[in-house]
Amino acid sequence: MHTILGAGGTIAVPLAKELSRYTDKIRLVSRNPQKINPTDELFPADLSKPGAVASAVEGSDVVYLLVGFDYNIDVWREKWPRLMRSVIDACEEYDAKLVFFDNVYMYDRDSLGRMTEETPHRPTSKKGEVRARLHKMIFDAVEAGALTAMIVRAADFYGPQNDKSVLVETVYKGLLQRKRATWFGPLDKKHTFTYTPDAAKATALLATTPDAYNQVWHVPTSREALTGKQWVDLFAKEMGLRPKVLALPVWLIGVMGWFVPFMREMHEMMYQYDRDYIFDSSKFEQRFHSTPTSPAEGVKQTVHASAE
């Protein structure tokens, strides 16, 4: 049984589709799960309630943790460690492998120009501190011999039917409304983005590869590093529009945070946009002979899927 905790999300939906290539035993867990494949088992649950995680995990061979919490540091500090503790305990109790889908917030900000699985952890944001703590919880259990697990990491992402992507929300939707795309920080900095179908396909493959466990993997992400301006131009070209963009300086994000809660939460993460942000997935590409989707193809599929 492959169990997805946090079914219905940006990565969970394409992951469930990909897992159907490997098994017909897929359990979808969320407050209101919906079938992705005909044979999916639906398991409605509030994972914050005592015993809910253990009940959802029981009978599982592999557990995928893809839960998303509100983008709020107080929520993250309260809920993430508690949920991770429950998931680790349940996986240990029922001898299930854990696959945690993670981001790069814990990485050293001075190393964003080339991020690999070996990039040092030196979080310089409050959210990064939370993610570093989750990493430690997992690998403490692995090193103790109590848990078999892996962490799968992606860069900022984009793709079809994706309302959690900053690139989609600020660039694609801005242009779609015949207004201007918005870009955080300087337009001349390079920024790689993971295409979500690539991330889902890679996660399913890794989870079904026994020797891939007890380590960190970066999902395949194109090495074609575009600048902010080039991303805007690429979307505009695919949409048949003139590329118009508003570049928001980092200091302005801080001012906007006084009035807009989301911007207040984003401000501490703006270091990811004031320098080159290059996500290296060579380890996965070499191990599985994989070629990531190009930005041109990814943007094409994102635009066409949204237009349907």
C-alpha positions as CSV (number, residue, x, y, z in Angstrom):
1,M,0.0,0.0,0.0
2,H,1.3,3.5,-1.0
3,T,-0.2,6.1,1.2
4,I,-0.2,9.8,0.4
5,L,-0.7,12.1,3.4
6,G,-1.9,15.4,2.0
7,A,-3.7,14.1,-1.1
8,G,-5.2,16.6,-3.5
9,G,-2.3,19.0,-3.5
10,T,0.0,20.3,-6.2
11,I,2.4,17.4,-6.1
12,A,0.0,14.8,-4.7
13,V,-2.3,14.6,-7.7
14,P,0.3,14.0,-10.4
15,L,2.1,11.7,-7.9
16,A,-1.0,9.5,-7.5
17,K,-1.2,9.3,-11.3
18,E,2.4,8.2,-11.6
19,L,2.2,5.7,-8.8
20,S,-0.6,3.9,-10.8
21,R,2.2,2.7,-13.1
22,Y,3.7,0.7,-10.2
23,T,0.7,-0.3,-8.0
24,D,-3.0,-0.4,-7.8
25,K,-2.9,-0.1,-4.0
26,I,-2.9,3.7,-3.4
27,R,-4.5,5.3,-0.3
28,L,-5.3,9.0,-0.4
29,V,-5.5,10.8,2.9
30,S,-6.9,14.3,3.5
31,R,-9.9,15.9,5.0
32,N,-11.9,15.3,1.8
33,P,-9.9,13.0,-0.6
34,Q,-11.0,12.6,-4.2
35,K,-10.1,9.6,-6.4
36,I,-7.4,10.2,-8.9
37,N,-7.3,6.5,-10.1
38,P,-10.2,4.1,-10.2
39,T,-8.8,1.8,-7.5
40,D,-7.7,4.5,-5.1
41,E,-8.7,4.0,-1.4
42,L,-10.0,7.1,0.1
43,F,-9.2,7.8,3.8
44,P,-10.8,11.0,5.1
45,A,-8.9,12.2,8.2
46,D,-7.8,15.3,10.1
47,L,-4.2,14.5,10.6
48,S,-3.9,17.0,13.5
49,K,-6.2,14.8,15.7
50,P,-4.6,12.3,18.1
51,G,-4.3,8.9,16.5
52,A,-5.3,10.0,13.0
53,V,-1.8,9.6,11.5
54,A,-1.3,6.1,12.9
55,S,-4.7,5.0,11.6
56,A,-3.9,6.4,8.1
57,V,-0.4,4.8,8.0
58,E,-1.4,1.4,9.3
59,G,-1.0,-1.3,6.6
60,S,1.2,1.0,4.4
61,D,4.4,0.0,2.7
62,V,5.4,3.5,1.7
63,V,4.1,6.8,3.1
64,Y,4.4,10.1,1.3
65,L,4.3,13.2,3.4
66,L,3.0,16.0,1.1
67,V,0.9,18.0,3.6
68,G,0.8,21.7,3.1
69,F,0.2,24.2,5.9
70,D,-0.7,27.9,5.7
71,Y,2.4,30.0,4.7
72,N,2.7,31.4,8.2
73,I,5.7,30.9,10.5
74,D,3.6,30.6,13.6
75,V,1.6,27.8,12.0
76,W,4.7,26.1,10.8
77,R,6.4,26.2,14.2
78,E,3.4,24.8,15.8
79,K,2.2,22.1,13.4
80,W,5.2,20.9,11.3
81,P,7.3,19.3,14.1
82,R,4.2,17.8,15.7
83,L,3.0,16.2,12.5
84,M,6.5,15.0,11.6
85,R,6.8,13.3,15.0
86,S,3.5,11.5,14.5
87,V,4.4,10.4,11.0
88,I,7.9,9.1,12.0
89,D,6.4,7.2,15.0
90,A,3.6,5.7,12.8
91,C,6.1,4.6,10.2
92,E,8.3,3.0,12.8
93,E,5.3,1.2,14.4
94,Y,4.0,-0.2,11.1
95,D,7.4,-0.7,9.4
96,A,6.5,1.7,6.6
97,K,9.1,3.6,4.5
98,L,8.8,7.4,4.6
99,V,9.2,9.7,1.6
100,F,9.2,13.4,2.6
101,F,8.7,16.0,-0.2
102,D,10.7,19.1,0.9
103,N,12.1,22.4,-0.3
104,V,15.5,24.2,-0.2
105,Y,14.8,26.6,2.7
106,M,17.4,25.1,5.0
107,Y,20.3,25.6,2.5
108,D,23.1,28.2,3.0
109,R,21.9,31.3,1.3
110,D,25.5,31.9,0.0
111,S,25.3,28.6,-1.9
112,L,22.1,29.1,-3.9
113,G,24.2,29.6,-7.0
114,R,24.6,25.8,-7.2
115,M,22.5,23.8,-4.9
116,T,23.2,20.0,-4.6
117,E,22.2,17.4,-2.1
118,E,25.5,18.2,-0.3
119,T,24.8,21.9,0.1
120,P,25.4,23.0,3.7
121,H,22.4,23.6,6.0
122,R,22.6,27.1,7.3
123,P,19.0,28.5,7.4
124,T,18.8,32.3,7.6
125,S,15.0,32.4,7.7
126,K,12.5,31.3,10.4
127,K,10.9,29.0,7.9
128,G,14.3,27.6,6.9
129,E,14.9,26.8,10.6
130,V,11.7,24.7,10.7
131,R,12.6,22.8,7.6
132,A,16.1,22.1,9.0
133,R,14.5,20.7,12.1
134,L,12.3,18.4,10.1
135,H,15.4,17.1,8.2
136,K,17.1,16.4,11.4
137,M,14.1,14.5,12.9
138,I,14.0,12.2,9.9
139,F,17.7,11.4,9.7
140,D,18.1,11.0,13.5
141,A,15.5,8.2,13.2
142,V,17.3,6.8,10.1
143,E,20.7,6.8,11.9
144,A,19.2,5.1,14.9
145,G,18.1,2.3,12.7
146,A,14.4,2.9,13.5
147,L,13.3,4.3,10.1
148,T,13.8,3.9,6.4
149,A,13.2,7.2,4.7
150,M,14.3,9.6,2.0
151,I,13.9,13.3,1.5
152,V,13.0,14.4,-2.0
153,R,13.6,18.1,-2.7
154,A,12.4,20.4,-5.5
155,A,13.2,24.0,-6.4
156,D,10.5,26.6,-6.7
157,F,8.0,24.9,-9.0
158,Y,5.5,25.5,-11.8
159,G,3.3,23.4,-14.0
160,P,-0.2,22.7,-15.2
161,Q,-3.1,23.3,-12.8
162,N,-0.8,24.8,-10.2
163,D,-2.1,27.5,-8.0
164,K,0.7,27.2,-5.4
165,S,3.4,28.3,-7.8
166,V,4.8,31.9,-7.4
167,L,5.8,31.8,-11.1
168,V,2.3,30.9,-12.2
169,E,0.6,33.3,-9.9
170,T,2.7,36.3,-10.5
171,V,3.9,35.9,-14.1
172,Y,1.4,33.8,-16.0
173,K,-1.8,35.1,-14.3
174,G,-0.5,38.7,-14.4
175,L,-0.1,38.4,-18.2
176,L,-3.3,36.4,-18.5
177,Q,-5.3,39.4,-17.1
178,R,-3.7,41.6,-19.8
179,K,-1.8,43.4,-17.2
180,R,1.8,43.0,-16.2
181,A,3.8,40.1,-14.9
182,T,5.3,40.6,-11.5
183,W,8.8,39.6,-10.5
184,F,10.4,39.7,-7.1
185,G,13.8,41.3,-7.1
186,P,16.2,42.0,-10.0
187,L,15.1,40.7,-13.4
188,D,18.7,39.8,-14.4
189,K,19.2,37.1,-11.8
190,K,18.9,33.5,-12.9
191,H,16.3,31.3,-11.3
192,T,15.6,27.6,-12.0
193,F,12.1,26.2,-11.5
194,T,11.1,22.5,-11.2
195,Y,8.3,21.3,-13.5
196,T,5.8,19.6,-11.3
197,P,5.1,16.5,-13.6
198,D,8.9,15.9,-13.5
199,A,8.8,16.1,-9.8
200,A,5.9,13.6,-9.5
201,K,7.4,11.1,-11.9
202,A,10.8,11.2,-10.1
203,T,9.2,10.8,-6.6
204,A,7.3,7.7,-7.7
205,L,10.4,6.3,-9.3
206,L,12.6,7.0,-6.2
207,A,10.0,5.5,-3.8
208,T,10.0,2.3,-5.7
209,T,13.8,2.0,-5.9
210,P,15.0,0.2,-2.8
211,D,18.6,1.5,-2.8
212,A,17.4,5.1,-3.1
213,Y,16.4,5.3,0.6
214,N,18.2,6.9,3.5
215,Q,19.5,9.8,1.5
216,V,18.4,13.1,-0.1
217,W,17.5,13.5,-3.8
218,H,16.9,16.5,-5.9
219,V,14.2,15.9,-8.5
220,P,15.1,16.6,-12.1
221,T,15.2,20.3,-12.9
222,S,16.4,21.8,-16.2
223,R,19.9,23.2,-16.2
224,E,18.8,25.9,-18.6
225,A,18.9,28.7,-16.1
226,L,16.8,31.6,-17.2
227,T,16.7,35.1,-15.8
228,G,13.5,36.6,-14.5
229,K,13.1,38.6,-17.7
230,Q,13.6,35.5,-19.8
231,W,10.9,33.6,-17.9
232,V,8.5,36.5,-18.5
233,D,9.4,36.6,-22.2
234,L,8.9,32.9,-22.5
235,F,5.4,33.0,-21.0
236,A,4.4,36.1,-23.0
237,K,5.6,34.5,-26.3
238,E,3.6,31.3,-25.6
239,M,0.6,33.4,-24.8
240,G,1.0,35.6,-27.9
241,L,1.3,38.7,-25.7
242,R,3.8,41.6,-25.3
243,P,6.1,40.9,-22.3
244,K,5.3,43.6,-19.7
245,V,6.7,43.2,-16.2
246,L,6.9,45.0,-12.9
247,A,10.0,44.1,-10.9
248,L,9.4,44.6,-7.2
249,P,12.6,45.5,-5.2
250,V,13.2,43.6,-2.0
251,W,12.8,46.7,0.2
252,L,9.3,47.2,-1.2
253,I,8.2,43.7,-0.3
254,G,9.1,44.6,3.3
255,V,6.9,47.8,3.2
256,M,4.0,45.8,1.6
257,G,4.3,43.3,4.4
258,W,3.0,46.0,6.8
259,F,-0.3,45.8,5.0
260,V,-0.4,42.4,3.3
261,P,0.1,39.3,5.5
262,F,1.4,37.1,2.6
263,M,4.0,39.7,1.7
264,R,5.1,39.8,5.3
265,E,5.7,36.1,5.2
266,M,7.5,36.4,1.9
267,H,9.9,39.1,2.9
268,E,12.3,36.8,4.8
269,M,12.5,34.6,1.7
270,M,13.5,37.4,-0.7
271,Y,17.1,36.4,-0.5
272,Q,16.2,33.7,-3.0
273,Y,15.5,36.3,-5.6
274,D,18.3,38.8,-5.1
275,R,20.9,36.3,-6.4
276,D,21.2,33.5,-8.8
277,Y,19.2,30.4,-7.7
278,I,20.4,27.3,-9.5
279,F,19.1,23.9,-8.5
280,D,21.3,21.0,-9.5
281,S,19.7,17.6,-10.1
282,S,22.8,15.8,-11.6
283,K,22.6,13.0,-9.0
284,F,19.1,11.9,-10.1
285,E,19.8,12.5,-13.8
286,Q,22.9,10.4,-13.8
287,R,21.4,7.6,-11.6
288,F,18.2,7.3,-13.7
289,H,19.4,8.6,-17.1
290,S,16.8,11.3,-16.9
291,T,16.4,14.5,-18.9
292,P,14.3,17.2,-17.3
293,T,11.6,19.1,-19.2
294,S,13.0,22.3,-20.8
295,P,11.6,25.6,-19.7
296,A,10.1,26.2,-23.2
297,E,8.2,22.9,-23.1
298,G,7.2,23.3,-19.5
299,V,5.8,26.8,-20.1
300,K,4.0,25.5,-23.2
301,Q,2.3,22.7,-21.3
302,T,1.4,25.0,-18.4
303,V,-0.2,27.6,-20.6
304,H,-2.1,25.1,-22.7
305,A,-3.4,23.2,-19.7
306,S,-4.6,26.3,-18.1
307,A,-6.4,27.4,-21.2
308,E,-8.4,24.1,-21.5
